[in-house]
Amino acid sequence: MHISVEPREDYAILHLRGEFDTYYVPALQQEIDQLGKSGIHKAVLNLRLVRFINSTALGAVIKASKQLSQKGGKLVISRPSTFCRDIFEKVGLNRVVPVFDSDEDATAALAKGGNAPTQAHEDAADNPSSVLFTPVDTARVEHFLSHSQRTVNVPITKEKIQAWSGAGRMLALDENGLRFTWNGGQTDLSPFAMGQMVAIGTEWKVKFRLPLLQKGYCEAVCVVSEVEERPDGVKIGASFKAIDAQTREAIKQYARDMAFLREELRKATDKP
């Protein structure tokens, strides 16, 4: 990772680029310390080019925020990558360190105290929260979706090359299962029909990611245990039926990391 510092009158913008992991935590701390020695206690972290951030690095951001606050300053974040924004929302960091969509909004907030973050907007492309699910029993999907909706064909041979799969958004994950929402995608199904298709007791092959561990898609077979209709789709709860030991251990580590970060956030918001 590379950090470049752009000093301003009474604050600085730190532009981070690359993969922010444990190895680079001292580099961020050094920059924050140097700003303090210069009498600057307000800073913007521009994370537009940060492709990956782990739990230790997130802990360093929390520490930097608390350090600056103790000096009467403030830390805010601007232009986070999709990866970073997703992690911030999962952990709740954006409720402690304000997140803005531009350097201009971030610096304006510093002048006002930094307590009014802009509304986050969704970027569906390559979203780390995506849950991909495919039916174990394809006949069930055939009942609800037309041939064109559930298959992708090779233009020349017109052979089926991919079974239908849905894409939801992760809500929660532990070693026993996961919960996610699904808005139906391009199926045009009503929430009631979605609930019928992913009914309790049905089995689905799922793919999901553990972004803090910089891992590709994990795979498992789940059994649906909960379906809740919503105005814009359904909320699905599913228990793991088949999952390899390595993936289960990775999920346990992910859960530990999330718990650690939430505890760090709690400490950061406690008054001394």
Buried (B, 14 or more C-beta within 10 A) or exposed (E): BEBEEEEEEEBBBBBBBEBBBEEBBEBBBEBBEEBBEEEBBBBBBBBBEBBBBBBBBBBBBBBBBBBBBEEEBBBBBBBBBBBBBBBBBBBBBBEBBBBBBEBEBBBBBBEEEBEEBBEBEEEEEEBBBBBBBBBBEEEBBBEBBEEEBBBEEEEEEEEEEEEBBBBBBBBEBEBEBBBBBBBBBEBEBEBEBBBBBBEEEBBBBBBBBBBBBBBEEBBBBBBBBEBEBEEEBBBBBBEBEEBEEEBBEBBEBBBEBBEBBBEBBEEBEEEE
